[in-house]
């Protein structure tokens, strides 16, 4: 497991009982935790002492968690785990579109939340490591620059979230190969179980919206494949 020494988590939650419970669990895991309870305070706290991970509620005073995520990601890419009481598909897709990496609906287990925070940190460490293979992957009009983390289709640059980029690269390294959701969760998100298949599905929807519906094929009950010529 990655070290948590000096790893900072910003918990943004206006329900104090939930915030305290989340903070207590993460501190027990060895993280340094700061709590704020509204949108403007969250943006200011992230600027003052940049966190390694943000646990962010959607419904907040001032402005909501989606706006918090949008503003923070515009300044500095930061792993974000969003929390919601609603669990609506629209909220999920909007949250992913503004840069959230993961999503949990209330009520949730503190054990699972801590596991997801650890998984986000593992992904950050993996992204920082040198990439194997060619620096640029090309399939027809699709170009994926791994070194610069840029994607072009038809010559136009497409702005992907960090998680969308990692998922696309993973699919692109095995074109036309169907990768099960469980494998994608393990390899891209670092999850050891299959409890987050909806997260995979939502990120796939985000990729299709930005890159075109023809690019990724669904194999129902199994997973996804990048539908390009080798």
C-alpha positions as CSV (number, residue, x, y, z in Angstrom):
1,X,0.0,0.0,0.0
2,X,1.2,3.5,-0.8
3,X,2.5,5.6,2.1
4,X,0.1,8.2,3.5
5,X,2.8,10.2,5.3
6,X,2.1,13.9,4.7
7,X,-0.7,13.1,2.2
8,X,-3.3,15.7,2.6
9,X,-7.0,15.2,2.1
10,X,-9.5,18.1,1.9
11,X,-12.9,17.1,3.1
12,X,-15.7,19.4,1.8
13,X,-18.9,18.6,3.5
14,X,-21.5,20.8,5.2
15,X,-23.1,18.1,7.4
16,X,-20.7,18.2,10.3
17,X,-21.4,14.7,11.6
18,X,-20.5,13.2,8.2
19,X,-17.5,15.4,7.8
20,X,-16.2,14.4,11.3
21,X,-16.7,10.7,10.6
22,X,-14.9,10.9,7.2
23,X,-12.1,12.8,8.8
24,X,-11.7,10.4,11.7
25,X,-11.5,7.4,9.4
26,X,-9.0,9.1,7.1
27,X,-6.8,10.3,10.0
28,X,-6.8,6.7,11.3
29,X,-5.4,5.7,7.9
30,X,-2.6,8.2,8.4
31,X,-3.8,11.1,6.3
32,X,-3.6,14.8,7.2
33,X,-7.2,16.0,7.0
34,X,-8.7,19.5,6.7
35,X,-12.5,20.1,6.8
36,X,-14.4,22.9,5.2
37,X,-18.2,23.3,4.9
38,X,-18.9,25.5,1.8
39,X,-17.9,26.1,-1.8
40,X,-15.9,29.3,-1.5
41,X,-13.9,28.0,1.5
42,X,-13.1,24.8,-0.4
43,X,-11.6,26.7,-3.3
44,X,-9.6,28.9,-1.0
45,X,-8.4,26.0,1.1
46,X,-7.2,24.1,-2.1
47,X,-5.3,27.2,-3.2
48,X,-3.7,27.8,0.2
49,X,-2.5,24.3,0.8
50,X,-3.0,22.1,-2.3
51,X,-4.4,18.7,-1.2
52,X,-3.4,15.3,-2.6
53,X,-7.1,14.2,-2.7
54,X,-10.4,16.0,-2.3
55,X,-13.5,14.3,-0.8
56,X,-16.3,16.7,-2.1
57,X,-20.0,16.8,-1.4
58,X,-22.2,17.9,-4.3
59,X,-24.7,19.9,-2.2
60,X,-22.9,22.8,-0.5
61,X,-23.7,26.4,0.7
62,X,-22.1,29.2,-1.4
63,X,-21.9,27.3,-4.6
64,X,-22.1,23.6,-5.2
65,X,-19.5,20.9,-5.4
66,X,-19.6,20.8,-9.2
67,X,-18.5,24.4,-9.3
68,X,-15.9,23.7,-6.7
69,X,-14.5,20.9,-8.8
70,X,-14.6,23.0,-11.9
71,X,-12.6,25.9,-10.3
72,X,-10.1,23.7,-8.6
73,X,-9.4,21.5,-11.7
74,X,-8.9,24.7,-13.8
75,X,-6.0,25.7,-11.6
76,X,-4.4,22.4,-10.6
77,X,-5.4,18.8,-11.5
78,X,-6.4,17.1,-8.3
79,X,-8.0,13.7,-7.7
80,X,-11.6,14.2,-6.5
81,X,-14.0,11.8,-4.9
82,X,-17.5,13.3,-5.1
83,X,-20.3,12.5,-2.6
84,X,-24.0,12.9,-3.3
85,X,-27.3,12.1,-1.5
86,X,-29.2,12.0,-4.8
87,X,-27.3,9.5,-6.9
88,X,-28.9,10.8,-10.1
89,X,-27.3,9.9,-13.4
90,X,-27.3,13.6,-14.4
91,X,-25.3,14.6,-11.4
92,X,-22.9,11.7,-12.0
93,X,-22.2,12.7,-15.6
94,X,-21.8,16.4,-14.8
95,X,-19.5,15.6,-11.9
96,X,-17.3,13.5,-14.2
97,X,-17.4,16.1,-16.9
98,X,-16.0,18.8,-14.6
99,X,-13.1,16.6,-13.5
100,X,-14.2,14.2,-10.7
101,X,-12.4,10.9,-10.7
102,X,-14.9,8.9,-8.6
103,X,-18.4,9.1,-7.2
104,X,-20.1,7.7,-4.1
105,X,-23.8,7.9,-3.2
106,X,-24.8,8.4,0.4
107,X,-25.1,6.5,2.6
108,X,-21.7,4.9,2.1
109,X,-19.3,2.8,4.3
110,X,-16.3,4.6,5.7
111,X,-14.2,1.5,4.9
112,X,-15.1,1.8,1.2
113,X,-14.5,5.5,1.2
114,X,-11.0,5.0,2.6
115,X,-10.3,2.3,0.0
116,X,-11.3,4.6,-2.8
117,X,-9.0,7.4,-1.5
118,X,-6.1,5.0,-1.4
119,X,-7.0,3.9,-5.0
120,X,-7.0,7.5,-6.2
121,X,-3.5,8.0,-4.8
122,X,-2.2,4.8,-6.4
123,X,-3.5,6.1,-9.7
124,X,-1.7,9.4,-9.2
125,X,1.6,7.5,-8.5
126,X,1.0,5.3,-11.6
127,X,0.4,8.3,-13.8
128,X,3.7,9.9,-12.6
129,X,5.6,6.8,-13.5
130,X,7.2,6.5,-17.0
131,X,4.8,5.0,-19.6
132,X,5.8,1.9,-21.6
133,X,5.5,1.7,-25.3
134,X,5.4,4.4,-28.0
135,X,4.8,8.0,-26.7
136,X,2.0,8.5,-29.3
137,X,-0.7,6.0,-30.2
138,X,-2.4,6.5,-33.6
139,X,-5.5,4.9,-35.0
140,X,-6.9,6.5,-38.1
141,X,-7.9,10.0,-37.1
142,X,-7.4,9.3,-33.4
143,X,-4.1,10.4,-31.9
144,X,-3.2,9.9,-28.2
145,X,0.0,11.6,-27.0
146,X,0.9,9.8,-23.8
147,X,3.8,12.0,-22.9
148,X,1.8,15.2,-23.1
149,X,-1.5,13.6,-22.1
150,X,-3.3,15.1,-25.2
151,X,-5.9,13.6,-27.5
152,X,-6.8,14.7,-31.0
153,X,-9.5,13.3,-33.2
154,X,-9.8,14.6,-36.8
155,X,-7.1,17.1,-36.0
156,X,-9.1,18.7,-33.2
157,X,-7.9,18.5,-29.6
158,X,-10.3,16.9,-27.2
159,X,-10.1,17.9,-23.5
160,X,-10.4,14.8,-21.3
161,X,-10.4,14.5,-17.6
162,X,-7.4,12.6,-16.1
163,X,-9.4,9.5,-15.6
164,X,-11.0,9.6,-19.1
165,X,-7.5,9.9,-20.5
166,X,-6.2,6.9,-18.5
167,X,-9.2,4.8,-19.5
168,X,-8.8,5.7,-23.2
169,X,-5.0,4.8,-23.1
170,X,-5.8,1.5,-21.4
171,X,-8.3,0.6,-24.2
172,X,-6.0,1.8,-26.9
173,X,-3.1,-0.5,-25.7
174,X,-5.3,-3.4,-26.7
175,X,-7.4,-2.2,-29.6
176,X,-10.5,-4.3,-30.6
177,X,-9.9,-6.4,-27.5
178,X,-12.9,-6.6,-25.1
179,X,-11.8,-5.6,-21.6
180,X,-14.2,-6.6,-18.8
181,X,-15.4,-3.8,-16.5
182,X,-13.8,-5.6,-13.5
183,X,-10.4,-5.6,-15.2
184,X,-10.8,-1.9,-16.1
185,X,-11.7,-1.1,-12.5
186,X,-8.6,-3.0,-11.3
187,X,-6.2,-1.6,-13.9
188,X,-7.4,2.0,-14.2
189,X,-9.0,2.8,-10.8
190,X,-7.0,0.3,-8.7
191,X,-10.1,-1.3,-7.2
192,X,-9.9,-4.9,-6.0
193,X,-13.6,-5.5,-6.2
194,X,-16.4,-5.0,-8.8
195,X,-18.5,-2.6,-6.8
196,X,-17.9,0.4,-9.1
197,X,-19.0,-0.8,-12.6
198,X,-21.3,2.2,-12.9
199,X,-18.3,4.4,-12.6
200,X,-16.7,2.7,-15.6
201,X,-20.0,3.0,-17.6
202,X,-20.2,6.7,-16.8
203,X,-16.6,7.4,-17.9
204,X,-17.3,5.5,-21.1
205,X,-20.3,7.7,-21.7
206,X,-18.0,10.7,-21.2
207,X,-15.5,9.5,-23.7
208,X,-18.2,8.8,-26.3
209,X,-19.7,12.3,-25.8
210,X,-16.3,13.9,-26.4
211,X,-14.8,11.6,-29.0
212,X,-17.8,10.1,-30.9
213,X,-20.2,7.3,-30.2
214,X,-18.5,5.1,-32.8
215,X,-15.2,4.8,-31.1
216,X,-16.0,2.4,-28.2
217,X,-18.0,-0.8,-28.6
218,X,-20.1,-2.2,-25.8
219,X,-20.2,-6.0,-25.3
220,X,-23.2,-6.3,-23.0
221,X,-22.6,-8.2,-19.8
222,X,-18.8,-8.2,-20.4
223,X,-17.1,-4.8,-21.1
224,X,-15.8,-2.5,-23.7
225,X,-13.4,-2.4,-26.7
226,X,-11.8,0.4,-28.7
227,X,-13.3,-0.1,-32.1
228,X,-10.4,1.0,-34.4
229,X,-8.1,-0.6,-37.0
230,X,-5.0,-2.1,-35.5
